[in-house]
Amino acid sequence: MRAPRIFHLAQVCVDITLHIDHLPERGGDVFASNNGISVGGGFNVLYAIRQMRAPVSYMGAIGSGPMADIARNGLKLIDVDTPGAVIADVDTGFSIAMTEPNGERTFVSTRGAETMAPPDSYEKIALVDGDVVYISGYSFVHKSNAEALRRFIRKNTGHFSGHIVFDSSPVIADVSDENLEMLKVLKPIWSVNEREARILCRRFNLSIEGETDEDRCAILARFLSAPVIIRVGADGAWYGDGSAGGKVIARHIPAYPTTVIDTNGAGDTHAGVLCASLLQGRNLIDGLKLANCAAGLSISQFGPATCPSRETIEKSVSQH
């Protein structure tokens, strides 16, 4: 029997990052003050996991071409296992991330080999008790990847004693009702930001006038009968656990105080540290404290993959 590990069932692409004073008007042009090319997308989650020194396998597809080479080399550099499919004659996709002075970022992305995982990619994974599985909402907007996830869900619903973390992502509004229903049955830990929480409440007809993030967290956790995390930026996170049934009271987990330089990758850092913390035996509350701290520290630096070391995170949490 192998030791538990994390399985990453999302997409690694390449980030082209641009720092700009403002977005150009339609038909206009602006010059970037800074730029870079790095592995991105799901890589940022993997980087955070490795910064916590947790073992992880990237199960997504990788292409063949210059972007794929950047992705493959980046994963090798942080010692991430890559047993997923290799797609011949299709390069890995890339995303252009434009960051403004207030830290807000805007993306334009392409679809490459990472969106073409064969349908049987994930059902072949032999999970053991204690494993942690990371799923992204982005996977559900790619036809082949969505089918691979549906097969994984059908195989493992009710047959897995570990943690599944679902990071809803900015495209949650585009995830079909069918896929949301399958996720509900799987009962993962739902990790969402404020916008995504509002979208889910509307999708499930749960919205009420005047509700707060605290209300939404409790409402969603009770409806989903699962743990729900709502990340609220500088205010930290709300956490509610509906898995035991009955009334749910949302608990506030404060943020780590920091100076915002670049928010690109903050949510990925949060997800990666949370997954690693769960694998290492921490409960969700302690994992959230570490994840909040890591996300706060990461946005005080430029770049998408800026999760600090495990020692830095743990020391900062103890001091804070």
Contacts in CASP RR format, 6 or more apart in sequence:
PFRMAT RR
TARGET T0000
AUTHOR 0000-0000-0000
METHOD contacts of the structure
MODEL  1
MRAPRIFHLAQVCVDITLHIDHLPERGGDVFASNNGISVGGGFNVLYAIR
QMRAPVSYMGAIGSGPMADIARNGLKLIDVDTPGAVIADVDTGFSIAMTE
PNGERTFVSTRGAETMAPPDSYEKIALVDGDVVYISGYSFVHKSNAEALR
RFIRKNTGHFSGHIVFDSSPVIADVSDENLEMLKVLKPIWSVNEREARIL
CRRFNLSIEGETDEDRCAILARFLSAPVIIRVGADGAWYGDGSAGGKVIA
RHIPAYPTTVIDTNGAGDTHAGVLCASLLQGRNLIDGLKLANCAAGLSIS
QFGPATCPSRETIEKSVSQH
1 128 0 8 1.000
2 128 0 8 1.000
3 55 0 8 1.000
4 128 0 8 1.000
4 129 0 8 1.000
4 130 0 8 1.000
4 131 0 8 1.000
4 132 0 8 1.000
4 162 0 8 1.000
4 279 0 8 1.000
5 54 0 8 1.000
5 55 0 8 1.000
5 56 0 8 1.000
5 57 0 8 1.000
5 131 0 8 1.000
5 132 0 8 1.000
5 279 0 8 1.000
6 49 0 8 1.000
6 54 0 8 1.000
6 55 0 8 1.000
6 56 0 8 1.000
6 57 0 8 1.000
6 131 0 8 1.000
6 132 0 8 1.000
6 133 0 8 1.000
6 134 0 8 1.000
6 275 0 8 1.000
6 276 0 8 1.000
6 279 0 8 1.000
7 56 0 8 1.000
7 57 0 8 1.000
7 59 0 8 1.000
7 125 0 8 1.000
7 127 0 8 1.000
7 131 0 8 1.000
7 132 0 8 1.000
7 133 0 8 1.000
7 134 0 8 1.000
8 42 0 8 1.000
8 45 0 8 1.000
8 46 0 8 1.000
8 49 0 8 1.000
8 56 0 8 1.000
8 57 0 8 1.000
8 58 0 8 1.000
8 59 0 8 1.000
8 60 0 8 1.000
8 134 0 8 1.000
9 59 0 8 1.000
9 60 0 8 1.000
9 122 0 8 1.000
9 133 0 8 1.000
9 134 0 8 1.000
9 135 0 8 1.000
9 136 0 8 1.000
9 139 0 8 1.000
9 148 0 8 1.000
9 149 0 8 1.000
9 152 0 8 1.000
10 41 0 8 1.000
10 42 0 8 1.000
10 45 0 8 1.000
10 60 0 8 1.000
10 134 0 8 1.000
10 135 0 8 1.000
10 136 0 8 1.000
10 137 0 8 1.000
10 138 0 8 1.000
10 139 0 8 1.000
10 167 0 8 1.000
11 41 0 8 1.000
11 42 0 8 1.000
11 60 0 8 1.000
11 114 0 8 1.000
11 115 0 8 1.000
11 136 0 8 1.000
11 138 0 8 1.000
11 139 0 8 1.000
11 142 0 8 1.000
11 145 0 8 1.000
12 39 0 8 1.000
12 40 0 8 1.000
12 41 0 8 1.000
12 42 0 8 1.000
12 43 0 8 1.000
12 46 0 8 1.000
12 58 0 8 1.000
12 60 0 8 1.000
12 62 0 8 1.000
12 71 0 8 1.000
12 75 0 8 1.000
12 92 0 8 1.000
12 114 0 8 1.000
13 39 0 8 1.000
13 40 0 8 1.000
13 41 0 8 1.000
13 42 0 8 1.000
13 43 0 8 1.000
13 67 0 8 1.000
13 71 0 8 1.000
13 92 0 8 1.000
13 93 0 8 1.000
13 94 0 8 1.000
13 95 0 8 1.000
13 109 0 8 1.000
13 110 0 8 1.000
13 112 0 8 1.000
13 114 0 8 1.000
14 37 0 8 1.000
14 38 0 8 1.000
14 39 0 8 1.000
14 40 0 8 1.000
14 67 0 8 1.000
14 70 0 8 1.000
14 71 0 8 1.000
14 92 0 8 1.000
14 93 0 8 1.000
14 94 0 8 1.000
14 95 0 8 1.000
15 36 0 8 1.000
15 37 0 8 1.000
15 38 0 8 1.000
15 39 0 8 1.000
15 40 0 8 1.000
15 41 0 8 1.000
15 94 0 8 1.000
15 95 0 8 1.000
15 97 0 8 1.000
15 304 0 8 1.000
16 35 0 8 1.000
16 36 0 8 1.000
16 37 0 8 1.000
16 94 0 8 1.000
16 95 0 8 1.000
16 96 0 8 1.000
16 97 0 8 1.000
17 34 0 8 1.000
17 35 0 8 1.000
17 36 0 8 1.000
17 37 0 8 1.000
17 38 0 8 1.000
17 97 0 8 1.000
17 99 0 8 1.000
17 264 0 8 1.000
17 303 0 8 1.000
17 304 0 8 1.000
18 32 0 8 1.000
18 34 0 8 1.000
18 35 0 8 1.000
18 36 0 8 1.000
18 96 0 8 1.000
18 97 0 8 1.000
18 98 0 8 1.000
18 99 0 8 1.000
19 32 0 8 1.000
19 33 0 8 1.000
19 34 0 8 1.000
19 35 0 8 1.000
19 98 0 8 1.000
19 99 0 8 1.000
19 262 0 8 1.000
19 302 0 8 1.000
20 30 0 8 1.000
20 31 0 8 1.000
20 32 0 8 1.000
20 33 0 8 1.000
20 98 0 8 1.000
20 99 0 8 1.000
20 100 0 8 1.000
21 30 0 8 1.000
21 33 0 8 1.000
21 100 0 8 1.000
21 101 0 8 1.000
22 30 0 8 1.000
22 100 0 8 1.000
23 30 0 8 1.000
23 98 0 8 1.000
23 100 0 8 1.000
23 106 0 8 1.000
24 30 0 8 1.000
32 98 0 8 1.000
34 302 0 8 1.000
37 70 0 8 1.000
38 70 0 8 1.000
38 303 0 8 1.000
38 304 0 8 1.000
38 305 0 8 1.000
39 70 0 8 1.000
39 71 0 8 1.000
39 74 0 8 1.000
39 75 0 8 1.000
39 305 0 8 1.000
40 71 0 8 1.000
40 95 0 8 1.000
40 304 0 8 1.000
40 305 0 8 1.000
41 95 0 8 1.000
41 268 0 8 1.000
41 304 0 8 1.000
42 136 0 8 1.000
42 268 0 8 1.000
43 71 0 8 1.000
43 74 0 8 1.000
43 75 0 8 1.000
43 305 0 8 1.000
44 265 0 8 1.000
44 268 0 8 1.000
44 269 0 8 1.000
44 304 0 8 1.000
44 305 0 8 1.000
44 307 0 8 1.000
45 134 0 8 1.000
45 167 0 8 1.000
45 268 0 8 1.000
45 269 0 8 1.000
45 271 0 8 1.000
45 272 0 8 1.000
45 275 0 8 1.000
46 56 0 8 1.000
46 58 0 8 1.000
46 75 0 8 1.000
46 78 0 8 1.000
46 80 0 8 1.000
46 272 0 8 1.000
47 78 0 8 1.000
47 268 0 8 1.000
47 305 0 8 1.000
47 307 0 8 1.000
48 268 0 8 1.000
48 269 0 8 1.000
48 270 0 8 1.000
48 271 0 8 1.000
48 272 0 8 1.000
48 273 0 8 1.000
48 276 0 8 1.000
48 294 0 8 1.000
48 305 0 8 1.000
48 307 0 8 1.000
49 56 0 8 1.000
49 272 0 8 1.000
49 273 0 8 1.000
49 275 0 8 1.000
49 276 0 8 1.000
50 56 0 8 1.000
50 78 0 8 1.000
50 79 0 8 1.000
50 80 0 8 1.000
51 273 0 8 1.000
51 294 0 8 1.000
51 307 0 8 1.000
51 308 0 8 1.000
51 309 0 8 1.000
51 310 0 8 1.000
51 313 0 8 1.000
52 272 0 8 1.000
52 273 0 8 1.000
52 276 0 8 1.000
52 277 0 8 1.000
52 280 0 8 1.000
52 310 0 8 1.000
52 313 0 8 1.000
53 276 0 8 1.000
53 310 0 8 1.000
54 275 0 8 1.000
54 276 0 8 1.000
54 279 0 8 1.000
54 280 0 8 1.000
55 81 0 8 1.000
55 279 0 8 1.000
56 80 0 8 1.000
56 81 0 8 1.000
56 275 0 8 1.000
57 80 0 8 1.000
57 81 0 8 1.000
57 82 0 8 1.000
57 83 0 8 1.000
58 75 0 8 1.000
58 80 0 8 1.000
58 81 0 8 1.000
58 82 0 8 1.000
58 84 0 8 1.000
59 83 0 8 1.000
59 84 0 8 1.000
59 117 0 8 1.000
59 121 0 8 1.000
59 122 0 8 1.000
59 125 0 8 1.000
60 84 0 8 1.000
60 85 0 8 1.000
60 114 0 8 1.000
60 117 0 8 1.000
60 121 0 8 1.000
61 84 0 8 1.000
61 85 0 8 1.000
61 86 0 8 1.000
61 87 0 8 1.000
61 113 0 8 1.000
61 114 0 8 1.000
61 115 0 8 1.000
61 116 0 8 1.000
61 117 0 8 1.000
61 118 0 8 1.000
61 121 0 8 1.000
62 68 0 8 1.000
62 71 0 8 1.000
62 72 0 8 1.000
62 82 0 8 1.000
62 84 0 8 1.000
62 85 0 8 1.000
62 86 0 8 1.000
62 87 0 8 1.000
62 92 0 8 1.000
62 113 0 8 1.000
62 114 0 8 1.000
63 71 0 8 1.000
63 86 0 8 1.000
63 87 0 8 1.000
63 88 0 8 1.000
63 90 0 8 1.000
63 91 0 8 1.000
63 92 0 8 1.000
63 112 0 8 1.000
63 113 0 8 1.000
63 114 0 8 1.000
64 86 0 8 1.000
64 87 0 8 1.000
64 88 0 8 1.000
64 89 0 8 1.000
64 90 0 8 1.000
64 91 0 8 1.000
64 113 0 8 1.000
65 91 0 8 1.000
65 92 0 8 1.000
66 91 0 8 1.000
67 91 0 8 1.000
67 92 0 8 1.000
67 93 0 8 1.000
67 94 0 8 1.000
68 91 0 8 1.000
68 92 0 8 1.000
68 113 0 8 1.000
70 92 0 8 1.000
71 92 0 8 1.000
71 114 0 8 1.000
72 82 0 8 1.000
75 82 0 8 1.000
76 82 0 8 1.000
84 117 0 8 1.000
84 121 0 8 1.000
85 117 0 8 1.000
85 118 0 8 1.000
85 121 0 8 1.000
86 113 0 8 1.000
87 113 0 8 1.000
87 116 0 8 1.000
90 112 0 8 1.000
90 113 0 8 1.000
90 116 0 8 1.000
91 112 0 8 1.000
91 113 0 8 1.000
92 112 0 8 1.000
92 113 0 8 1.000
92 114 0 8 1.000
93 109 0 8 1.000
93 110 0 8 1.000
93 111 0 8 1.000
93 112 0 8 1.000
93 113 0 8 1.000
93 114 0 8 1.000
93 115 0 8 1.000
94 109 0 8 1.000
94 110 0 8 1.000
95 107 0 8 1.000
95 108 0 8 1.000
95 109 0 8 1.000
95 110 0 8 1.000
96 107 0 8 1.000
96 108 0 8 1.000
96 109 0 8 1.000
97 105 0 8 1.000
97 106 0 8 1.000
97 107 0 8 1.000
97 264 0 8 1.000
97 304 0 8 1.000
98 105 0 8 1.000
98 106 0 8 1.000
98 107 0 8 1.000
98 108 0 8 1.000
99 105 0 8 1.000
99 262 0 8 1.000
99 263 0 8 1.000
99 264 0 8 1.000
100 106 0 8 1.000
102 260 0 8 1.000
103 260 0 8 1.000
103 261 0 8 1.000
103 262 0 8 1.000
103 263 0 8 1.000
103 264 0 8 1.000
103 299 0 8 1.000
104 263 0 8 1.000
105 262 0 8 1.000
105 263 0 8 1.000
105 264 0 8 1.000
111 142 0 8 1.000
115 142 0 8 1.000
115 144 0 8 1.000
115 145 0 8 1.000
116 142 0 8 1.000
116 144 0 8 1.000
116 145 0 8 1.000
117 142 0 8 1.000
117 144 0 8 1.000
117 145 0 8 1.000
117 148 0 8 1.000
118 144 0 8 1.000
118 148 0 8 1.000
119 144 0 8 1.000
119 147 0 8 1.000
119 148 0 8 1.000
119 151 0 8 1.000
120 148 0 8 1.000
120 151 0 8 1.000
121 148 0 8 1.000
122 148 0 8 1.000
122 149 0 8 1.000
122 151 0 8 1.000
122 152 0 8 1.000
123 148 0 8 1.000
123 151 0 8 1.000
123 152 0 8 1.000
123 154 0 8 1.000
123 155 0 8 1.000
125 152 0 8 1.000
127 133 0 8 1.000
127 156 0 8 1.000
127 160 0 8 1.000
127 162 0 8 1.000
129 161 0 8 1.000
129 162 0 8 1.000
130 161 0 8 1.000
130 162 0 8 1.000
130 163 0 8 1.000
130 279 0 8 1.000
131 160 0 8 1.000
131 162 0 8 1.000
131 163 0 8 1.000
131 279 0 8 1.000
132 162 0 8 1.000
132 163 0 8 1.000
132 164 0 8 1.000
132 165 0 8 1.000
132 275 0 8 1.000
132 276 0 8 1.000
132 278 0 8 1.000
132 279 0 8 1.000
133 163 0 8 1.000
133 164 0 8 1.000
133 165 0 8 1.000
134 165 0 8 1.000
134 167 0 8 1.000
134 271 0 8 1.000
134 272 0 8 1.000
134 275 0 8 1.000
135 149 0 8 1.000
135 164 0 8 1.000
135 165 0 8 1.000
135 166 0 8 1.000
135 167 0 8 1.000
135 188 0 8 1.000
136 166 0 8 1.000
136 167 0 8 1.000
136 169 0 8 1.000
137 166 0 8 1.000
137 167 0 8 1.000
137 168 0 8 1.000
137 169 0 8 1.000
137 171 0 8 1.000
137 172 0 8 1.000
137 175 0 8 1.000
138 169 0 8 1.000
138 171 0 8 1.000
139 145 0 8 1.000
139 146 0 8 1.000
139 148 0 8 1.000
139 149 0 8 1.000
140 146 0 8 1.000
140 149 0 8 1.000
140 171 0 8 1.000
140 174 0 8 1.000
140 175 0 8 1.000
140 176 0 8 1.000
140 179 0 8 1.000
141 171 0 8 1.000
141 174 0 8 1.000
141 175 0 8 1.000
146 179 0 8 1.000
149 179 0 8 1.000
150 179 0 8 1.000
150 182 0 8 1.000
153 182 0 8 1.000
153 183 0 8 1.000
153 185 0 8 1.000
153 186 0 8 1.000
154 182 0 8 1.000
156 186 0 8 1.000
157 185 0 8 1.000
157 186 0 8 1.000
163 189 0 8 1.000
163 275 0 8 1.000
163 278 0 8 1.000
163 279 0 8 1.000
164 186 0 8 1.000
164 187 0 8 1.000
164 188 0 8 1.000
164 189 0 8 1.000
165 188 0 8 1.000
165 189 0 8 1.000
165 191 0 8 1.000
165 271 0 8 1.000
165 274 0 8 1.000
165 275 0 8 1.000
165 278 0 8 1.000
166 183 0 8 1.000
166 188 0 8 1.000
166 189 0 8 1.000
166 190 0 8 1.000
166 191 0 8 1.000
167 191 0 8 1.000
167 267 0 8 1.000
167 271 0 8 1.000
168 175 0 8 1.000
168 190 0 8 1.000
168 191 0 8 1.000
168 192 0 8 1.000
168 196 0 8 1.000
168 200 0 8 1.000
169 196 0 8 1.000
170 195 0 8 1.000
170 196 0 8 1.000
172 192 0 8 1.000
172 196 0 8 1.000
172 199 0 8 1.000
172 200 0 8 1.000
172 203 0 8 1.000
173 199 0 8 1.000
173 203 0 8 1.000
177 203 0 8 1.000
180 203 0 8 1.000
184 224 0 8 1.000
184 225 0 8 1.000
184 226 0 8 1.000
187 224 0 8 1.000
187 225 0 8 1.000
187 226 0 8 1.000
187 243 0 8 1.000
188 226 0 8 1.000
189 226 0 8 1.000
189 227 0 8 1.000
189 228 0 8 1.000
189 229 0 8 1.000
189 274 0 8 1.000
189 284 0 8 1.000
190 200 0 8 1.000
190 220 0 8 1.000
190 224 0 8 1.000
190 226 0 8 1.000
190 227 0 8 1.000
190 228 0 8 1.000
190 229 0 8 1.000
191 229 0 8 1.000
191 231 0 8 1.000
191 270 0 8 1.000
191 271 0 8 1.000
191 274 0 8 1.000
192 200 0 8 1.000
192 220 0 8 1.000
192 228 0 8 1.000
192 229 0 8 1.000
192 230 0 8 1.000
192 231 0 8 1.000
193 230 0 8 1.000
193 231 0 8 1.000
193 232 0 8 1.000
193 233 0 8 1.000
193 267 0 8 1.000
194 213 0 8 1.000
194 230 0 8 1.000
194 231 0 8 1.000
194 232 0 8 1.000
194 233 0 8 1.000
197 213 0 8 1.000
197 216 0 8 1.000
197 217 0 8 1.000
197 220 0 8 1.000
197 230 0 8 1.000
198 207 0 8 1.000
198 216 0 8 1.000
200 206 0 8 1.000
200 220 0 8 1.000
201 207 0 8 1.000
201 211 0 8 1.000
201 216 0 8 1.000
201 219 0 8 1.000
201 220 0 8 1.000
204 220 0 8 1.000
204 223 0 8 1.000
206 216 0 8 1.000
206 219 0 8 1.000
206 220 0 8 1.000
206 223 0 8 1.000
208 215 0 8 1.000
208 219 0 8 1.000
211 219 0 8 1.000
213 230 0 8 1.000
213 232 0 8 1.000
213 235 0 8 1.000
213 238 0 8 1.000
214 238 0 8 1.000
214 250 0 8 1.000
214 252 0 8 1.000
215 250 0 8 1.000
216 230 0 8 1.000
216 238 0 8 1.000
217 228 0 8 1.000
217 229 0 8 1.000
217 230 0 8 1.000
217 238 0 8 1.000
217 239 0 8 1.000
217 240 0 8 1.000
217 250 0 8 1.000
218 240 0 8 1.000
218 248 0 8 1.000
218 249 0 8 1.000
218 250 0 8 1.000
220 228 0 8 1.000
220 230 0 8 1.000
221 227 0 8 1.000
221 228 0 8 1.000
221 240 0 8 1.000
221 241 0 8 1.000
221 242 0 8 1.000
221 248 0 8 1.000
221 250 0 8 1.000
222 242 0 8 1.000
222 245 0 8 1.000
222 246 0 8 1.000
222 247 0 8 1.000
222 248 0 8 1.000
224 242 0 8 1.000
225 242 0 8 1.000
225 243 0 8 1.000
225 245 0 8 1.000
226 241 0 8 1.000
226 242 0 8 1.000
226 243 0 8 1.000
227 239 0 8 1.000
227 240 0 8 1.000
227 241 0 8 1.000
227 242 0 8 1.000
227 243 0 8 1.000
227 284 0 8 1.000
228 239 0 8 1.000
228 240 0 8 1.000
228 241 0 8 1.000
228 242 0 8 1.000
229 237 0 8 1.000
229 238 0 8 1.000
229 239 0 8 1.000
229 240 0 8 1.000
229 274 0 8 1.000
229 288 0 8 1.000
230 237 0 8 1.000
230 238 0 8 1.000
230 239 0 8 1.000
231 237 0 8 1.000
231 267 0 8 1.000
231 270 0 8 1.000
231 295 0 8 1.000
232 238 0 8 1.000
232 255 0 8 1.000
233 255 0 8 1.000
233 266 0 8 1.000
233 295 0 8 1.000
234 255 0 8 1.000
234 260 0 8 1.000
235 254 0 8 1.000
235 255 0 8 1.000
236 252 0 8 1.000
236 253 0 8 1.000
236 254 0 8 1.000
236 255 0 8 1.000
236 292 0 8 1.000
237 252 0 8 1.000
237 253 0 8 1.000
237 255 0 8 1.000
237 288 0 8 1.000
237 291 0 8 1.000
237 292 0 8 1.000
238 250 0 8 1.000
238 251 0 8 1.000
238 252 0 8 1.000
238 253 0 8 1.000
239 250 0 8 1.000
239 251 0 8 1.000
239 252 0 8 1.000
239 253 0 8 1.000
239 284 0 8 1.000
239 285 0 8 1.000
239 288 0 8 1.000
240 248 0 8 1.000
240 249 0 8 1.000
240 250 0 8 1.000
240 251 0 8 1.000
241 248 0 8 1.000
241 284 0 8 1.000
242 248 0 8 1.000
251 285 0 8 1.000
253 285 0 8 1.000
253 288 0 8 1.000
253 289 0 8 1.000
253 292 0 8 1.000
254 292 0 8 1.000
255 292 0 8 1.000
255 295 0 8 1.000
255 296 0 8 1.000
256 292 0 8 1.000
256 293 0 8 1.000
256 295 0 8 1.000
256 296 0 8 1.000
256 297 0 8 1.000
256 316 0 8 1.000
256 317 0 8 1.000
256 320 0 8 1.000
257 320 0 8 1.000
258 296 0 8 1.000
258 297 0 8 1.000
258 299 0 8 1.000
258 300 0 8 1.000
259 300 0 8 1.000
260 299 0 8 1.000
260 300 0 8 1.000
261 299 0 8 1.000
261 300 0 8 1.000
261 301 0 8 1.000
261 302 0 8 1.000
262 299 0 8 1.000
262 301 0 8 1.000
262 302 0 8 1.000
262 303 0 8 1.000
262 306 0 8 1.000
263 299 0 8 1.000
264 303 0 8 1.000
264 304 0 8 1.000
265 298 0 8 1.000
265 303 0 8 1.000
265 304 0 8 1.000
265 305 0 8 1.000
265 306 0 8 1.000
266 295 0 8 1.000
266 296 0 8 1.000
266 298 0 8 1.000
266 299 0 8 1.000
267 295 0 8 1.000
268 304 0 8 1.000
268 305 0 8 1.000
269 291 0 8 1.000
269 294 0 8 1.000
269 295 0 8 1.000
269 298 0 8 1.000
269 306 0 8 1.000
269 307 0 8 1.000
270 291 0 8 1.000
270 292 0 8 1.000
270 294 0 8 1.000
270 295 0 8 1.000
271 291 0 8 1.000
272 291 0 8 1.000
272 307 0 8 1.000
273 287 0 8 1.000
273 290 0 8 1.000
273 291 0 8 1.000
273 294 0 8 1.000
273 295 0 8 1.000
273 307 0 8 1.000
273 313 0 8 1.000
274 287 0 8 1.000
274 288 0 8 1.000
274 290 0 8 1.000
274 291 0 8 1.000
277 286 0 8 1.000
277 287 0 8 1.000
277 290 0 8 1.000
277 291 0 8 1.000
278 284 0 8 1.000
278 287 0 8 1.000
282 290 0 8 1.000
289 317 0 8 1.000
290 313 0 8 1.000
290 314 0 8 1.000
290 317 0 8 1.000
293 313 0 8 1.000
293 316 0 8 1.000
293 317 0 8 1.000
293 320 0 8 1.000
294 307 0 8 1.000
294 308 0 8 1.000
294 313 0 8 1.000
297 306 0 8 1.000
297 307 0 8 1.000
297 308 0 8 1.000
297 312 0 8 1.000
297 313 0 8 1.000
297 316 0 8 1.000
298 306 0 8 1.000
298 307 0 8 1.000
298 308 0 8 1.000
299 306 0 8 1.000
308 316 0 8 1.000
END
